[in-house]
Amino acid sequence: MIPVYQNGKGLDSFKFFYRNFLEICTSHKKERKAMAFAFILYDFNNPAIHDILNSESYWLSLNSISGEYLSIFSINYLKAETQRKDFRSIIRNWINPSVSTSQLIEKYFDKGIVIKYPAVMFFQVHDKKVFDYVLIQLDEQNLQDAFKELEGYISSAVSQLAGVSEEHKGNVKEVFNLVKTEVSGRRSIKVTKRGFKKATSFAGFISTILGLKG
């Protein structure tokens, strides 16, 4: 888990991250800190995701799960040590994380990507460029449910990466396809279940109305 601070300075600032994004990812792979990458995307309308990223227990849990398999980036907008008495003046200058996200994605990914926040993007870097990616929308608004949802996608991606033998780790396309297939399948199942639940709830509602009419 690597937080990037919009108002940070030096190595943890968004400015440094923006300029050196590909180099950072490449170095993580060379140093065996990661086999692939993820980017947690949110804006000011997603308090649950913000709370997860700023909760020590949730952060440590995701950091432990990602381990040496995934480097997970997120853009934060306030470092704890910058909090001062003039807190209100600080928040007036906050930049929505989605603004920085758009800048980064436009430069390194596809300009035409439309993101519905919050989301998590899994991606792979190879030969100093973004090789492939998959964007997964997040749905849950309740803090605990939002954590379980995010943790589920990360765990499923890690499970695929952890199963790759040493001799096959260099097969970049095949390895990342495992991640794409796993998280996309998990997303499809979730959407299908939600659609079925809504359909059955609606059917029950209609049955109740018809019963009243009878």
Secondary structure, 3 states (H helix, E strand, C coil): CEEEECCCCHHHEHHHHHHHHHHHHHHHHHCCCCCEEEEEECCCCCHHHHHHHCCHHHHHHHHHHHCCCEEEEEEECCCHHHCCCCHHHHHHCCCCHHHHHHHHHHHHCCCCCCCCCCEEEEEEEECCEEEEEEEEECCCCCHHHHHHHHHHHHHHHHHHHHCCCHHHCCCHHHHHHHHHHHHHHHHHHHHHHHHHHHHHHHHHHHHHHHHHHC
